[in-house]
Amino acid sequence: MIIIPSQPVVYRGTISSLRISSVDGTAFLDNCAALVPYADGNHLVEIYDASGRMLRGYLSSVGSAEGLSETEKIANSDFQLGDTGFTKEGAWAISDIGAGDYQAVATNNAVNTHLYSIMSGLTVGQLFKATAVCSNFTDGSVAVFLPDGSLTGNTLTGTGTSTRYHTLMSTGNQLGGVKILTAGSDLRISSISVKQVLTPSTSGATIVSAKGGATQNFTYKNSSFTYNAASYQVIVRAAR
């Protein structure tokens, strides 16, 4: 009988806000500084959701900088083409606020009304970065929302930028936009952007399917794995 030695565990812990790109060809993890020391092609990582479903692959190399696709998934993301490409609910309007600058404006809007665009060409497992830029905020609050029924996100309660990361779980509802959470008297959104994340930052690592390999895929993916969870249990093993 041949006895194959087990792969010793070198790291075990809970990682919050882990970003996962699991689509073949751009597999990586990000926002996971604890895993960076093991990104040398010789360590196997296992990621478990709350139900014990798993992703498995080899930590290959440390990221150099977050890289985004040049393709914008929301057409007319800066509203400069007026109403083109957007569906508006309630009191949302896309208006010229002066000097030819178009913005999405909500005045005394109702709670849970949306401004959204239908996106296309999305693939399950792709990681997206969504941002909404608010130029004026009298009161109320708004959240970025993304595909497959995910209607929560970082909330804007003043001027500035709200950013959300989201791994696509299904392609049944390809929408991107903003949602009113609490009514305000004068809310203005100057842009909404959704782009695929292609490469990890220095707090992340690429994933390959074999020890020392070059194919940027996971070795194993449970088809029911829960993406976008608040935290995951993670185990790293020294590969033999």
Secondary structure as UniProt FT lines:
FT   STRAND          9..16
FT   STRAND          19..21
FT   TURN            24..25
FT   STRAND          28..30
FT   HELIX           33..38
FT   STRAND          43..48
FT   TURN            50..51
FT   STRAND          54..62
FT   STRAND          67..68
FT   TURN            75..78
FT   TURN            80..85
FT   STRAND          87..88
FT   TURN            90..91
FT   STRAND          92..96
FT   TURN            99..100
FT   STRAND          102..106
FT   TURN            111..112
FT   STRAND          114..118
FT   TURN            124..125
FT   STRAND          127..137
FT   STRAND          141..145
FT   TURN            148..149
FT   STRAND          155..156
FT   STRAND          160..167
FT   STRAND          175..182
FT   STRAND          187..199
FT   TURN            202..203
FT   STRAND          205..208
FT   TURN            211..212
FT   STRAND          220..221
FT   TURN            223..224
FT   STRAND          231..238
//
